[in-house]
C-alpha cells in the first residue's frame, strides 16, 4: 500500500465511525427518549438544560431512572446527538 493511499484511508476513516455513532444514538433516542416525552422538552423556552455539562448530566439521570444500563460511550453519544440536534451548546 502506498503512503498516499494510507494517508487517504486515515483521513476518511473517522467519518463512517461518526455516522455509526450518530445512528446508534438516534436509534436509542427513538426507542427510549421518545417513549417518555416528545422533542418539546428540548425546544421549550423554559427548558431545564442550559449547558453541555448539564445536558450530559440530564442524559445520565434519564438513563438511571429508566434502568437502561448504557455504556459510558452511549451516554456521551446521546448527549452529543441531542446537542447537535437541539441545543447547539459550544464544546
N, C-alpha and C positions, 0 to 999 in steps of 0.2 A: 504494500500500500504506500502510495506516495505521501510525502509530507503535506502536499496541498490537499489531497483527499482527506487525510486525517484531520487537518485543520478545519475543513468544511464540515466534517462529521461532528467535531466538537462544538462548532458554532450552532448547529441546528439541533443537537441532542436535547437541550432543555425544553424545547417547545412542545414536543409530544408529551413529555412528563408533566408540564404545566397544564396542558389540555386534559390529561388524565386526572390530575388532582382536582381541577375545576369541575370535571364531570362527576367525580365522586362526591365532592361537596354539594353540587347541585342535586344529585340523587338523594343524599342524606337530607338536604333541605326539603325536597319534595315529600319524602317519606315521613320525616319526624317533625320538622318545624311547622309545616302547613297542616299537620294533623291536629295541632293545638290552636293555631291562630293564622290569620291571613297576613299579607305583607303590610297591612295598615300599622302594625306596631313599629315598623321601620320608618314609615313616612309621616307619622302624625307629628304635629307641631310640638307637643309636649312629651316627646319620646324620652325615655329614661337614659339611654346610652348617649354619652356626649363625647367620648374619646375612643381611640383604637384600643387602649388597655381596658377600658370599661366594656367595650364590645366583646373582647375575649373573656372577660370575667362573666358576662351575661351568658355567653355560649356555654361556659363551664357550669353555671347554675342550672341552665336548662338540661344539659346532658346529665347532671347529677339527679335532678328532680325526676327525670324520666327513666333513670336507671339504665342508660344506654351503654355504658362501659366502652366509650370511644377511646381510641388511642390518642395520645397527645397530638400527633400529626393531624388527625381528623378534626380535633378541636381547633387547631391553628388554621387548617384549611377552611373550615366553616367560617371562622371569623374573617379570614381573608376574602372568602366568597361574598359574605354579607357586606363587607367594606367596599368591595369593587362594585357590587350590585346596587347598594342602597346608600351607604354612609359617606364614603369617599373621604375618610379621615386621612391626614398626612401620616406617613410611616414614622 
